[in-house]
Amino acid sequence: MDFDFKTLLVILVVVLIIFGGKKLRSIGDDLGHAVRGFKRAMNEGEKDETDASAGSRQIRSEGTDAEFSETKTSSSQTSKTGRNA
C-alpha cells in the first residue's frame, strides 16, 4: 500500500473536518506529553538498571529476623460467651 501526497492530504482534510482545529491541537499536545513522559520513564529505567547492576541498591541481611510473641485469648472469656470477645 503506497501513500502518495494526494492521499495523505485527503486524509488530513477529512480528519480536520471531523475533529476541528482546537481538538486536533489538544490531541497533538496530549500525544507530545505522552511521548515525552515515556522517554523520561525509559531513561530513568535505564539509570535504575545501571545502578542496580553496580550493586548500590543491594539489601544485605545481617542478623536474625525479629520474633513476635503470639497473642493469646483468655480461655475463661471463650467458655463463658462461646465466642472470642
N, C-alpha and C positions, 0 to 999 in steps of 0.2 A: 504494500500500500504506500503510495507516494503522495506526500503533501506538497503541493506547489504553493506559490504565493497567493493565488486567487482563492484556493480552498481555505487557507489559513485566514485570509481577510474575511471571507463569508462567515466562518465560524466565530471570529471575533465580533463581527457586527451583530450576529444573532445573540451571542452572549450579552453584549451591551444592551440590546433591546430588551432582553428578558430580565436582567438584573438591574440595570441602570448604573449610572456613573458612580453614585455615592456608595452603593452596595459593593461594586467591584473594588473601589478603593479600600473599603473596610476589610474585604476578603483578602486583598493583597497585603494589607498591614498585618492582619492576623497570621497569614501564612509566613510572612517575613519574621515575625516574632517567634513563631513555632520553629522555624529553621534555625534561628539564632540560639534558641533555648536548647535545641537538640545538639547543635555543635558544641555549646558550652558544656552540656552534660557529658558528651563524648570525651572532651578534653579533660574534664575532672575525673572521669572514669579511668582514663589512661594514666593520669597523675597518681590516683589512688593505687592503681595496679603496680606502678613502678615503686611506690613507697612500700607496698606490701612485700614485693619481691626483695627489697633491700633489708627486710626484717625489722623495720622500725615499728611495726604495728603488731608484733607477736605478743601473745599473752603467755607469760610463764607461770607455771604452777609451783608455788613454794609453800610448803607446809601442808597441813591436813585440812580436810573440809570441816566446817562447823557442825557441831552436833546439837540437835534440838531435843528438848525433853517433850514427851508426848503429853497431851492434855488428858486428864482422867476425869470422868464424871463420877459423881458420888453415887454409890450403889443404893443408898437409902432413898435418894430422890427418885431413882428409876423404879424401885419396887413400890413406893407409895403411890405414885401417879400413873405408872405403867408406861411412861414415856420420859424422854430427857427434858428437863426444864430449862 
